[in-house]
Amino acid sequence: MGYQHQIPSQRDIMGLDTIIVAFFVVGTILVVAGTLTMGTNTLVESSYHGYVSAHQTMMDRLQTRIEVQNIVFNVSTNHTSFTVANTGETKLSNFDLWDVLLVKDGKVSYLNESQYSITPDTDLLNPGILDPHESINIELLIDIDSNDSFIVKIITENGIVSSAEHEAGV
């Protein structure tokens, strides 16, 4: 009996092809699973950062309080000035994003920056920032007649509102 060389049968070749295809399919599945995992990770990170940002904004709003105080009418200039005190725990800035409203005779006027001036009253910690327990003075540079009744309303950049009513000359 001598050594015989066997030619691989058709059945043996098909088995090898099946194994190669199986490795290819498993590799494709692993690549797809890895891609889905990375996408899910990115989605979770993005959602988390969005939640943190929304939570911080909400906490800032909850800790922000302002109060309009000491409205004074100057008879010689017909201008009105008042103090806005930061009675909350949030630092306020971006005064150009604040809304200053004047309600007089049933009409609301949104004042632009040329119609009022803001000066620090108590500015102890950070210049140009209204820290907690500090205040600013706002002077309305529009004429108000003596004995006019009006309401001044201030809205900060994060939507906190304070208002006060006053009668000029009284």
Buried (B, 14 or more C-beta within 10 A) or exposed (E): EEEEEEEEEEEEEEEEEEEEEEEEEEEEEEEEEEEEEEEEEEEEEEEEEEEEEEEEEEEBBEEBBBBBBEBEBEEEEBBBBBBBBBBBBBBBBEBEEBEBBBBBEEEEBEBEEEBBEBEBBBBEEEEEBBBBEBBBBBBBBBEBEEEBEBBBBBBBBBEBEBEBEBEBEE
